[in-house]
Amino acid sequence: MIEISIPKNVTISKIAELYNQYINTGDNFLDLNLKLPSSFDKYTYGLLGDLLKFVITLNTKSNIETVIFDDDVANIDSFYDQEYAYPIVSLLWNTAAFIDKNNVNIKSKLREKQNEFFIKMNSLSRLKGNKYIFTNTDHLPQSKGLIRLFENQNGFNDDENQIKQNIRKIFDEYILTFNKKNKYEFEGILDDIGAIVYELTKNTYEWGRTDENMIEIPASIRGVYFRFHKNKIDTVLNEYVDTPIYYFFKHPFVNQNCLNELNQIYYLEILVFDSGVGFIDKFFQKGNSTNLDIIKKCLVKNQTSSVSNLKSKKGMGLDRILNILNKKGFVKIQTDKYSVYRDLIKDIYKPIDIQKLDDLKLEDWNNNNFSTNNIAKSQGSFISILYPFKSNN
């Protein structure tokens, strides 16, 4: 039996190593065990998205027979303080066994903790730390799986203002508690953040629940995650050396506008994820379009369609996000075999004509000219946003 262990000191590079070892090889494993720690030593921007991408893709290519909680069940509360706990357990709930490090069946205890966490999300109660996560679970009973802020049994909540006001509560009371000046700045970008959450969670509703033939995916999770980060700029640069994030934080704009007197930078991470088939399978059409063209079309206003109950602002989606982040943010999109990004300080966004897709600039996160040799197709879509706050000097 193969056992894959996610260590407490996990990093983005360690997840990449696991991805290369167990997914990019193209092997399908009949049975394996997945070991999860009770907590992580440290979170960095992008870590949760990469972890979920790995587990979701692994689950489609192999049979995860058992999930091992690498601690005693008595310490399960610390596990549910971690943002990865609820979505991963939800994804694997119907197909895997769950045990602790002593080989004790803990599924009944997890059921209790899953229900508690679900109630917290639905009541907008505090989670531990300057973070928040919402996760919809389509394959569980609807009364237990849908976050009513975003949707219910009748469909998506198409009230952007209601979503915006609830996001205000979460940021005011739970996320931006470190510095009051962050709250003042947030008032100026509240409409932007509310629009980002509205647009991207709407997309997961329209795109993430069914496959390319509109057949429901057996085990489906969709969600949005917020985290406030505070770091010394030198620490951030060391963590992301040789990645596009390093060059984003090296911009004169960031140095001049976003560092305080202690050379610290405050920034917001927003991740919107789903375990669906991804942009390319979902929107593939016969013709001359390349896979990269399909991703770009998803960024052009009014180029996607749905059969949902949504009437307002339909098709604005990712084009609207690029406008919101223009001149100040960073967005990374992972789907299928691709990991692309747009640094919107370096490359200012201007809407483009659908007939001129070459004018829409995206860059390859792996700096390999979008080559997909030796890269296996991933499951799901993962949109990560980085939004730096102005300095509080």
N, C-alpha and C positions, 0 to 999 in steps of 0.2 A: 504494500500500500504506500503510495506516494504521500508525503506530508509537506505542505507548503506553509511556512511560518512567516507571519508578518511581525517583525521585531518591534520592541518598544522604541528603539532608536531609528525607526524607519525614516528614510528621506526620499525625495523624488528620484534620486539616482538609484537607490536600492529598489524602488518599485520598478524602475526601468530595467534593472538587471533581472528581476523576477519575470517581467513581461517578455524579455528576450529568451529566457530559459524555458518558460512554460507555454508561451503563446506564439512568438515569432518563429519558433522551430517548426510550426505546422502540425505538431503532434496532438492527437486527441487522447486524453487519458480516461480509461474506463472508470476508474475510481480513484478518488484522492480525498485527503483530509485537509482542511484549512484551519490553521491555528491563529487566533486573534489575541493580542495582549489586552490587559485590562485598561491600559492607557498608553498614550504616546509621550515620549519625552519632550517633543517640540513640534509645533505646527509651523509650516511656512506656506506662503502663497502657492496654490496649485496642488498641495499635497492631497487633500480630500478628493479632488477631481480625478487625479491619477490613480488613487487607490480604488475608487469606485469603478473607474474604467477597467482596471485589472480584474477585479472580482466579477463584475458583470460579464466581461468577455470570457473569463475563465469558466463561468457558469454555463455559457452557451456551447463551449467546446469540450467540456469534460463533465463528469458526474461528481459534484462535490457531495460526497457521501456523509461526511461528518464535519461539523464546525466545533473546534475545541476552544473553549474559553481558558486561556493560559493563566488561570488563577483559581482560587477556591471560590465556590459559588457564594460564600458569605461576603465576598467583595464585589458582587455584581453591580452594586450601586455606582462604583467608580467607572465601570464599563459604560453605563448609561449616561455618564457625564461627558462621554466622547461623542463627537458628531458622526462617527462612522458606525456606531453601534446599531441604531434603529434602522437605517436603510439597508445594511447588510443582512441583519437578521430577518427583516421583512422580505427581502428578495429571496432568501433561501428557506423560508419558513415551511413551505409545503413539500420540500424535496429533501431536506437534510435532517440528520439527527444532531442534537446539541448536547455536548458534555463539558464538564469542567476538567481541570488538569488531573483530578483523581478518578476520572472515568465515570463520574456520577451524571446521570441524565438530568439536565437542568431545564428541559423545555417547559415544564409547568411554571418554574420560576421566571423564565423568560416571558411567558405569556402574561404574567402579572406585570412585569416591567414594561413590556411593549404597550400594554393597555394604559399604564400610568403615563408613559411618554406621549402616547397619542392624545390623551386628555390634556396634557400640558400644551402641546402644539395647538390644539383646537381652542383652548381657552386663552392663548397668547400669554401663558405663564412663563416666568423666568427659567432659563436654562443656565447651567453653570458657565461662567466666563463671559467675555465680551463677544458673544456669538449667538446665532440662532439658526435653526434648520427646520424646514418644513419638508415632509416627505409624504406623497400620496402612494398608496399601494393598491393597484388596480385589481390584483388577483385575490385579495382578501375580501371578506364580506364588506359591502360598501359602507355599512354603518360604522365599520372600524377602519376603513382605509382612506377616506377622502377628507382632506383638510378644508373645512367649510369656508375659510377665508377666500379660497380660490375656486372651489367648485362643490357641487352636490350631485345627487342622483339625476338631476335635470340638465346638468351640463356645467360649463364654466361660468364663474361669476364675472359678468361683463361690466362691472361697476368699477371703473378705474379709480374713482375718487375714494370709494370705500377701502379698496386695497391700499391706496396711498395713506389714508389716515391710520390704518392699522400698522403699516410699516413705520409711520411716525412714532407710534407708541413703542414699538419694539426698539427702535433706535434711541429714542429719548430715555427709556427706562432700563434697557439692558445692554446696548452695544456701545453707545457713545457716552459712557459714564465717566470716562477717564478725565476729560477736560471739557469744561463748559463752553470754551470757544469752538470746539468741534461741533457742539450742538448749534451754535449760532451760524456757523458756516453751513451746517446741514440744512437749516431752514432755507437757505438759498438754493440748495440742490434737491430739496425734497421732491419737487415735481419730477426732476430727472430720475431720481432713484425709484420713485413710485412707478414711473413709466417703464423703466428697465424691468422691474419685477413683473409688472402687468404684462408687458409684451412677451417676455421670455417664458413665463409660466403659461401664458396662453398658447405659445408655440408648443410646449410639451403636451398640453391637452390635445392639440390638433395633430401633432406628429408622433408622439411617443407611446401611444397606447396600442397601435395596430401596426401590422407589417405592411409591405408594399402592396399587398392584395386586400388591404383593409380588414384583415382577420386579426382578432384580438390576440395579443402576445400573452402566453400562458403565465409568465411571471414578470410583472412590470412594476418598476418604481420610477417616480418622477419627483423632482424637488428643487428647492432653492435654499441656498446657504449664504449666510452673511458672517463675516468675521472682521473685527477691528484689529489691526496690527500696529505695534509700536516697536521700532528697532533703531539702533544706531545705523547710520547710513553705511559705515564701513562693514558692519555685520551683514547687512543686506547684500552689499556688493560681493563679499566673500562667498555668501551662500549661492549666488547666482552667476558666478564667474563663467564666462564662455556660453552664456545663454542670452536670449533677447532681453530678459528682464534686467540683466546687468546694464545693458546700454540704455534702457529706458530710465533707470535711476541715475545714470550719468548725464542726462540732459541738463544743460544750463538752466532750463526752466525749473526743473526739480531743485537744483542746487540753490537757485535764487529765491524761490517762492515756497518751498515745502520743508526746509530744514529749520529747526529751532536752534536756540543758542547752545544746546547740548549736542548738536549734530544728529538729532533724532528726526525720524520721519514717521508720520502717522498716515496710514492708508487703509482703505476699505477693500475687502475682497468680496465679490459676489460670484457665486457659482450656481448655474442652472443646469440641471442634469436630467437625462431620461435614459431608460434602458431599451429604447426602441431600436429600429433597424438602421437608423442614421440617415443623414441628409441624402446620400447618393442613392441608396436603394429606394428611399421614399419618393424621390422626385426624378428618378431616371426616366428618360424618354429616348426613344429611338431617334437617331440623327447623328449630327456631327459634334454634339456637345461632349467635352471631356469631363472627367470627374471633377476637376478643379472648376470648370465652368458651372457645374451644378451647385457647388458650394457658393460660388460667387452669385449665382442667381438668387439664392436664399437671402443674400444681402441687398438685393435690389427691391425697392418698394413695389408692392402689388404683383409680385411674381410667383407667390405661393397661393394655393387655394385649399379650401377645406369644405367639409360638409357639416361643420359644427353649427351650434346655435348662435355663433358670434355674428354681429352685424356691424358694430362700430369699429373703425380703425383697422379693419381686416386687411392684412397684407402689408401693414406698416413695419411690423416686426424688427428685423435686424438692421434695416436701413435707419430706423429711428434710433436704435442703440448707438450706431456709429456717429450720428449727429449729436447725440447727448454727450458722448465721450470725446468729441472733437477737440483737439488742441490740449487735452489734459489727461487722457486715460489710455488704457491698454486693454485689448481684448484678444483672447486665445480661443480657438475653436478646434475641438478634437472630434472627429467622426470618421468612420470607415478606416482607411489606411492613412489618413491625413491629420497632421497637426499644424495648423496655420495660425498666423497672428497678424495683428495690425497695431503698430505703435502710432497712436494718433497725435502724439506730440511731433514726432519726426515726419509723419505722412498725414497731412491734414486731409480730412475727408470731404469730398464733393460728390453729390449724387451723380450717377452716370447713366447713360442710355443703355438699355438692355442689349442693344446691338453692338455695343462697344465694351464688352466684358474685359478686354485687355487693359482698359483704362482703370479698372478697379484693382487696386494694389492689395495683394495679400502676400505674406512672406512665409517661408518654410521654417518652422521652429527648429528643425533638425539641420538647417543650413545645407541641404542636399539637393537643391533644385527640384523639390517635390518628387524625388525618386521614391518609389514604393517597393523596390527590390528588397526581398527578405523581411518585409513588414506584413504581418497578418492583419486581416480586417478585424477591427474592433466592433463591439456591439455598443450601441447607444450614441448619444451626443452630449458633449460637455462644453459649455460656454463659460469661460472664466474671465472676469472683469477685475481690473485693478484701478482704483480711483484714489490718487494721493490727495490728502488734505493740505491746504495752505498752512504755512508755519504759524505758530502762536506767539511769535516774538512780540 
